[in-house]
Amino acid sequence: MTTIDMTPNLPDVVDEVRTLFERYEQALIDKDVDLLDATFWQSPHTIRYALHENGYGFNEIHAHRVARPPGPGIKERRIRLEILTVGRDIATVNLEFKVRDRDQIGRQSQTWARFPDVGWKVIAAHVSTVSEDALW
């Protein structure tokens, strides 16, 4: 029986995922569609829920990327970034941020998987907001 390493937060894996996440965040600002597309698993199983999007499958996610205007988006500043890696091939990234020009907090989550043939890819993502007074 093969044992799978499920060690949480191996430092080199966390650094690898953090670098990819930061590259993705910059690509959002720059509207670098090629890099945004390269970040996501090109599969009909990939899902991205956002404020004005329910992207079911890579093609729908790509279509939203092309239509989105460039610029800083809704993130005014980061509040908290949490990265959890499990072993060497699974990770979650969760970001809490202040929404630009609104009394809202944004929440962004991504599930990443490392594929043998294409490397790290986001397989599921979600962005939502909540009013600041709704947090406890």
Buried (B, 14 or more C-beta within 10 A) or exposed (E): EEEEEEEEEBEEBBEBBBEBBEBBBEBBEEBBBEBBBBBBBBEEEBBBBBEEBEBBBBEBBBEBBEEBEEEEBBBBEEEEBEBEBBBBBBBBBBBBBBBEEEEBBBBBBBBBBBEEEEEBBBBBBBBEBEEEEEEE
